């Protein structure tokens, strides 16, 4: 008789207990998924910031190398002009002797 009474109680109150327990489990899973999504969003945001910092650094390096290249080119042209002037001067002196 105890088993029958227990079975009746479980059949009556079982579904009433199952629904809130299921709701609690689903709520917990939803909160965990939201936390995971927030973690990923923050991680993606940090990654985007690092990528932007790298882009800025690369742009700065490009500008610096361009400036050095232009400076070297100007120095090379000045040296070539000086050598040309010295060669002309040397030729004129050779003709005068």
Contact map, one row per residue, 1 for C-alpha under 8 A:
1111100000000000000000000000000000000000000000000000000000000000000000000000000000000000000000000
1111110000000000000000000000000000000000000000000000000000000000000000000000000000000000000000000
1111111000000000000000000000000000000000000000000000000000000000000000000000000000000000000000000
1111111100000000000000000000000000000000000000000000000000000000000000000000000000000000000000000
1111111110000000000000000000000000000000000000000000000000000000000000000000000000000000000000000
0111111111000000000000000000000000000000000000000000000000000000000000000000000000000000000000000
0011111111100000000000000000000000000000000000000000000000000000000000000000000000000000000000000
0001111111110000000000000000000000000000000000000000000000000000000000000000000000000000000000000
0000111111111100000000000000000000000000000000000000000000000000000000000000000000000000000000000
0000011111111100000000000000000000000000000000000000000000000000000000000000000000000000000000000
0000001111111110000000000000000000000000000000000000000000000000000000000000000000000000000000000
0000000111111111000000000000000000000000000000000000000000000000000000000000000000000000000000000
0000000011111111100000000000000000000000000000000000000000000000000000000000000000000000000000000
0000000011111111110000000000000000000000000000000000000000000000000000000000000000000000000000000
0000000000111111111000000000000000000000000000000000000000000000000000000000000000000000000000000
0000000000011111111100000000000000000000000000000000000000000000000000000000000000000000000000000
0000000000001111111110000000000000000000000000000000000000000000000000000000000000000000000000000
0000000000000111111111000000000000000000000000000000000000000000000000000000000000000000000000000
0000000000000011111111100000000000000000000000000000000000000000000000000000000000000000000000000
0000000000000001111111110000000000000000000000000000000000000000000000000000000000000000000000000
0000000000000000111111111000000000000000000000000000000000000000000000000000000000000000000000000
0000000000000000011111111100000000000000000000000000000000000000000000000000000000000000000000000
0000000000000000001111111110000000000000000000000000000000000000000000000000000000000000000000000
0000000000000000000111111111000000000000000000000000000000000000000000000000000000000000000000000
0000000000000000000011111111100000000000000000000000000000000000000000000000000000000000000000000
0000000000000000000001111111110000000000000000000000000000000000000000000000000000000000000000000
0000000000000000000000111111111000000000000000000000000000000000000000000000000000000000000000000
0000000000000000000000011111111100000000000000000000000000000000000000000000000000000000000000000
0000000000000000000000001111111110000000000000000000000000000000000000000000000000000000000000000
0000000000000000000000000111111111000000000000000000000000000000000000000000000000000000000000000
0000000000000000000000000011111111100000000000000000000000000000000000000000000000000000000000000
0000000000000000000000000001111111110000000000000000000000000000000000000000000000000000000000000
0000000000000000000000000000111111111000000000000000000000000000000000000000000000000000000000000
0000000000000000000000000000011111111100000000000000000000000000000000000000000000000000000000000
0000000000000000000000000000001111111110000000000000000000000000000000000000000000000000000000000
0000000000000000000000000000000111111111000000000000000000000000000000000000000000000000000000000
0000000000000000000000000000000011111111100000000000000000000000000000000000000000000000000000000
0000000000000000000000000000000001111111110000000000000000000000000000000000000000000000000000000
0000000000000000000000000000000000111111111000000000000000000000000000000000000000000000000000000
0000000000000000000000000000000000011111111100000000000000000000000000000000000000000000000000000
0000000000000000000000000000000000001111111110000000000000000000000000000000000000000000000000000
0000000000000000000000000000000000000111111111000000000000000000000000000000000000000000000000000
0000000000000000000000000000000000000011111111100000000000000000000000000000000000000000000000000
0000000000000000000000000000000000000001111111110000000000000000000000000000000000000000000000000
0000000000000000000000000000000000000000111111111000000000000000000000000000000000000000000000000
0000000000000000000000000000000000000000011111111100000000000000000000000000000000000000000000000
0000000000000000000000000000000000000000001111111110000000000000000000000000000000000000000000000
0000000000000000000000000000000000000000000111111111000000000000000000000000000000000000000000000
0000000000000000000000000000000000000000000011111111100000000000000000000000000000000000000000000
0000000000000000000000000000000000000000000001111111110000000000000000000000000000000000000000000
0000000000000000000000000000000000000000000000111111111000000000000000000000000000000000000000000
0000000000000000000000000000000000000000000000011111111100000000000000000000000000000000000000000
0000000000000000000000000000000000000000000000001111111110000000000000000000000000000000000000000
0000000000000000000000000000000000000000000000000111111111000000000000000000000000000000000000000
0000000000000000000000000000000000000000000000000011111111100000000000000000000000000000000000000
0000000000000000000000000000000000000000000000000001111111110000000000000000000000000000000000000
0000000000000000000000000000000000000000000000000000111111111000000000000000000000000000000000000
0000000000000000000000000000000000000000000000000000011111111100000000000000000000000000000000000
0000000000000000000000000000000000000000000000000000001111111110000000000000000000000000000000000
0000000000000000000000000000000000000000000000000000000111111111000000000000000000000000000000000
0000000000000000000000000000000000000000000000000000000011111111100000000000000000000000000000000
0000000000000000000000000000000000000000000000000000000001111111110000000000000000000000000000000
0000000000000000000000000000000000000000000000000000000000111111111000000000000000000000000000000
0000000000000000000000000000000000000000000000000000000000011111111100000000000000000000000000000
0000000000000000000000000000000000000000000000000000000000001111111110000000000000000000000000000
0000000000000000000000000000000000000000000000000000000000000111111111000000000000000000000000000
0000000000000000000000000000000000000000000000000000000000000011111111100000000000000000000000000
0000000000000000000000000000000000000000000000000000000000000001111111110000000000000000000000000
0000000000000000000000000000000000000000000000000000000000000000111111111000000000000000000000000
0000000000000000000000000000000000000000000000000000000000000000011111111100000000000000000000000
0000000000000000000000000000000000000000000000000000000000000000001111111110000000000000000000000
0000000000000000000000000000000000000000000000000000000000000000000111111111000000000000000000000
0000000000000000000000000000000000000000000000000000000000000000000011111111100000000000000000000
0000000000000000000000000000000000000000000000000000000000000000000001111111110000000000000000000
0000000000000000000000000000000000000000000000000000000000000000000000111111111000000000000000000
0000000000000000000000000000000000000000000000000000000000000000000000011111111100000000000000000
0000000000000000000000000000000000000000000000000000000000000000000000001111111110000000000000000
0000000000000000000000000000000000000000000000000000000000000000000000000111111111000000000000000
0000000000000000000000000000000000000000000000000000000000000000000000000011111111100000000000000
0000000000000000000000000000000000000000000000000000000000000000000000000001111111110000000000000
0000000000000000000000000000000000000000000000000000000000000000000000000000111111111000000000000
0000000000000000000000000000000000000000000000000000000000000000000000000000011111111100000000000
0000000000000000000000000000000000000000000000000000000000000000000000000000001111111110000000000
0000000000000000000000000000000000000000000000000000000000000000000000000000000111111111000000000
0000000000000000000000000000000000000000000000000000000000000000000000000000000011111111100000000
0000000000000000000000000000000000000000000000000000000000000000000000000000000001111111110000000
0000000000000000000000000000000000000000000000000000000000000000000000000000000000111111111000000
0000000000000000000000000000000000000000000000000000000000000000000000000000000000011111111100000
0000000000000000000000000000000000000000000000000000000000000000000000000000000000001111111110000
0000000000000000000000000000000000000000000000000000000000000000000000000000000000000111111111000
0000000000000000000000000000000000000000000000000000000000000000000000000000000000000011111111100
0000000000000000000000000000000000000000000000000000000000000000000000000000000000000001111111110
0000000000000000000000000000000000000000000000000000000000000000000000000000000000000000111111111
0000000000000000000000000000000000000000000000000000000000000000000000000000000000000000011111111
0000000000000000000000000000000000000000000000000000000000000000000000000000000000000000001111111
0000000000000000000000000000000000000000000000000000000000000000000000000000000000000000000111111
0000000000000000000000000000000000000000000000000000000000000000000000000000000000000000000011111
